[in-house]
Amino acid sequence: MTLSSTSADPVFRFAGPVDPTWRFAILASTYHSEITSRLAAGAKQRLLEFGFKAEQIDELPVPGAWELPLAASWAARSGKFSSIVALGVVIKGETSHDQHINRFVSLSLGQLGLEHQMPIAFGLLTCETISQAMQRAGGKFGNKGQEAVDAALAMLVLKRKI
């Protein structure tokens, strides 16, 4: 298994071969589903493009971004998955609620990855506006669901090498 990147695109890309034992949990918040559904579709599409089978991918809806860490913990503890891709959107509002959610989710997902020694890819969009989020869910800034998968695969390959 190798990774490749170009100077124009610093994101690592999985170059195969596919490991038939790897399974993925794609956790996607249903809050702001017009955005998260695009992130989840991008994540699944990326795995399928690389040759992973649909049976290796579980798509699991989560009510909101706040619930992503608990769902990720359950998925990690299940022993079924090689990696978890956590996807959600938090849009800044008039209060500081977004900061609290973003901090909790990011720190919790990072801690879960360390605790379970597995890649938990961070695909939480933390945007000022819905428009910014849409641009990161298949718009001019790409699809961060796909990029989260790229990160998960890069870490799985690295884990095998170490």
N, C-alpha and C positions, 0 to 999 in steps of 0.2 A: 504494500500500500504506500502510495506516495502522495505528497501534496505539491501543488504548484501555485505560483503567483506571478504576477507581472508588476513592473514598477507603476503602471497606470492603474492597477487594481490591487491594492494591498491585502484584500481579503483572500485567505487561502481557499483553494478549491480541492475537493476530494478527487483523486485520480484513480481510485479503485485499487485492487478489485473489491467487490462487495463481499462483506462477511455475512454469510447466511445465518449466523447466530445472533447478530445484532438486532435488537428491537428498540423501537422509539415510541415514546409517549409525547404526543403533541397536545399540550394543555393550552386551550385558548379561551380567554374570557369572552363571555357572551355580551358583556356591556360594551357598547359601541361596536356592535356586531357588523355594521357596514364596513368597518376597518379590520377588525380581528378576523373576520371570515376570509378576507384577502390575505392576511398574514398566514393564517393556517393553510389556505390553499397553496400559497407560495412555498411553505415549508414542506408540505406533502409532495408537491410537484417536484421540488428539488430532490427529495429522496428517491422518487420514482425515476427521475431523469438519470440518476446515478446507478440505477439498476436494482434498487431495493424493491422487494415485493410488497404489495398492499398488506399482506398478512404480517409484515414486520412493523407496521405502523398502526398505532392506536390513537385515534383522535378523541380527546376527552374534553368536553365543554366544562367550563368553570364559570360561576356567576359573574365574578369581577376580578380585577387585578389583586385586590386584597386577599382573595382566596387562593391565588396561585401557589404560595408557599405551602399551604396545608395540602393541597392536591399533589404538589410535587413530592412532599414528604410521603404521602400514601403510595404514590407511584414508585418512589425509590425503595421504600420498605417492602413492596410487593415482591421484589426480586425478579420481576418480569422484564425489566428494561435495561438496556445498555446506556441509554441517554434519555434525557427529558428536555423538551423544547417548550419553554414557558412564554406564552404570547399574550399581550394585553395592551391596553391604551389607557393612559391617564392624561386628561386635558386640564390645564391650569384653569382655575375658576377665580372667583372673587375672593376666596379665602385661601388659607395655606394648606387645605386638606391634601392637595396633590403632593406637597413635600413630605407629608407624613406617610402617605401610601407608598410613594416612590422609595423612600428610605427603608421602610419596613420590607417591601418586596425585594429590593435589591440585596439588602443585607441577609435576609432570610434565605433567598435562593443561593447566594454564595456560600453561606454556612452549610446548607444542605448538601451542596456539591462536595465540600470538604468532608463532612460527616460520612457521606456514603461513598466517597471516592469515585464519583461518577460525574460526567459532564452534564451540567444543567445549564442549557443555553438561555441567555437572557435576551428575550425579545419583547421587552416592555417599552413601548413608545411613551416618552414623557414630553409632550408637546404643549405649546402655547395655544394652538388652535386645531380644530378639526381638519382644516385645510393642510396644515403641516403634517398631521398624521396620515392623511390620504396620500400625500406625496411620498411617504415612507412605506406605504402598503401597496406598492406597484406603480407609483407615480415617478416623477423625475428623479427621486432619490433612491430608486430601486424598491426592493421588497425585503424588509428587515426580517421577515419570517424565513426567507431563503438564506439570508446571512447568518441567522441563528443556527440553522442546520449546518452551514459551512463550519461554523465555530465548533459545534458538537462533534462533527466528523473529524476535524483537525485534532481535537482533544482525544478522541478515541484512538486515532492513529498514533498520537504521541504516547498515550498510555501503553499501547502495545510495544512501542520501541523502548520504553524505560524498563 
